[in-house]
């Protein structure tokens, strides 16, 4: 294959380490000028490709690209934009192919979750149909850890570490105050469908540092009486407890606990988080003093406390994607293959996109204790390696010296395209 | 003065570095066995003294005490318990003196904010009246930074660093997503009366890393129209913005913004944070997509991202307290004296407790920009040194290896005492 340009885009919710994958893609591509010409990035993800709003990453210095490894968020912008199926939406896929053709793009690296794996697969299929033969490689990323086949997803380990560290710290705080003040601390974390992130809260407690922690998983229907009995027993035994609640917890009717039909003084619906709802249940049911926190974006952008394992894997996935493409592979995704948990040993594998697209990996029931409020040893063995190691960014004036790229635009060659 | 025992207690809301002060007190006391015998700690603060529930810190190893330097929260337990004035409440002060006498305590080190400075002063006064001559030294601590005379308070710098780092990280996240998703991120931080913590959010943006951030201070009455105009202009110019809101923001009538008279489906009052209220105002007023977070205890327990300056100052205050006592001083508090901001130079000073007790230091109006949504250069010059430097705790299995002390009780010598 002659030298071709490449295209890279970030998709969906960003993470603390998606830029480490970008760094792996770009640095590896730069080492192969014989095969890869310019590496373009999509401004704001796939929208950048559709609207031909491309960024020339070649204008960024090696130092700037290296800094991506320790910069959270999506350096080129991301988007929540799911392309519909090929049948309903041939126009958008054809436009992608047109843009790729206009810019002589032979490699498509798409960094995202299940939806983007599906888009990547379709681009690959359509490019074959049109004889363009673009090598389309998906680079895995989700904080939710819900991609199949790969042992875990880059992005998850750092959120897990943030949640575990924060849960330990806040538990120490509550323990100090419980005699006269707060007895229950409630921390809301992400994970609408799968409880992987909530499960990480349980890592805060271990043999060296036992702490009373109850987890509310989206997989386990919320039963108020059983929950209150658990909190009551923890507080009676330890004087306090911490509750880590997934935003996706539902009651036994399937209604999100966060959706409590709250009204403000004017009767307008008020959307709250689930943490204040759980805290209020504790107050009403047990009369205990509480505090609550909602981590929201802080948890997925907390590069300052990223997991070194996660950073290394994110980089490795980006690097492998380019190497796969250079080896002539197409329509695949690099994966993380666990060889051993203790000591933790992993290697890079791969999977066909057809096996990944639109498949969600839920938490196995055997990872959740029978009472539904904790994690089993099997779960702990799975999670523990993913938060191992620290990888601190450099600091300047007390703050992480994260990079903002120049993101210089590439001249357009095609007529405008209106998004549907 | 013959060898006497000492008593140390932690008071009020704990911080990421109050144990660093404890470490400074205990390590310094251990270097002076000729003057200080056993150092007792109050279990759960002053309540431990009143109920004669003392902890023998002598049973803790040097390594355990050294680990306090990097362990957040109050290692001996703290409490929210304000002793009433001497006139109304002579009985409690007399009990303190009794307990101190029974355990041959000649040194009283009290680690807290304005209330505890007042208690410390009264203990000193009463001990002089009773001829016991206890040397009472106050060790400053508050996340709110509202103690007078001292240039800043240990505990504040680390919260400030957490808020500045988190605001920078979340702003990067929102910037990535703004094209198709979240455009406004709202972060709620502590500081019911003073805006010091909220002000730290503005440090996230600097000349190297400019970010569109609006601060809502408790000192500035909230005007909805002006706020929406500010958010609108930031989003129009930058595509997104971050709002850092103090929990203590009030509207022009003086009502807390967090107190919105929310009712749940059953008509019960629902106490929410201020972040969801501000987010909802943005949605209703501008129709912009938002996310919000409430940092709550995470911010004050985040030892993993503590300011090195703060840790050093917290330790220095504890050390100075013991040195003051050994030098025969009484009824004083060590202070931080700023000699220069650039470069940052500080030294230990002192102030009489009568000048500190029950005095609050508010943010000067000239530290807030005229529009009320930002900080001035003078404020930045004041704040910047306080977040400088990192001081990472050791990690074990991916988590900070914080210490939990044995906290062995001391045998009681007095009859029980009922708290009022």
Interface residues (C-beta under 8 A of the other chain):
Chain A: X10 X13 X14 X16 X44 X45 X47 X71 X72 X73 X74 X75 X77 X78 X79 X80 X81 X161 X164 X165 X166 X168 X169 X170 X172 X173 X174 X175 X176 X177 X178 X179 X180 X181 X182 X185 X187 X203 X204 X206 X208 X209 X260 X261 X262 X263 X264 X265 X268 X270 X271 X272 X273 X275 X276 X280 X284 X291 X292 X293 X294 X295 X296 X297 X298 X300 X301 X302 X303 X304 X305 X307 X384 X387 X388 X389 X390 X392 X395 X396 X397 X398 X399 X400 X401 X402 X404
Chain B: X10 X13 X14 X16 X44 X45 X47 X71 X72 X73 X74 X75 X77 X78 X79 X80 X81 X161 X164 X165 X166 X168 X169 X170 X172 X173 X174 X175 X176 X177 X178 X179 X180 X181 X182 X185 X187 X203 X204 X206 X208 X209 X260 X261 X262 X263 X264 X265 X268 X270 X271 X272 X273 X275 X276 X280 X284 X291 X292 X293 X294 X295 X296 X297 X298 X300 X301 X302 X303 X304 X305 X307 X384 X387 X388 X389 X390 X392 X395 X396 X397 X398 X399 X400 X401 X402 X404
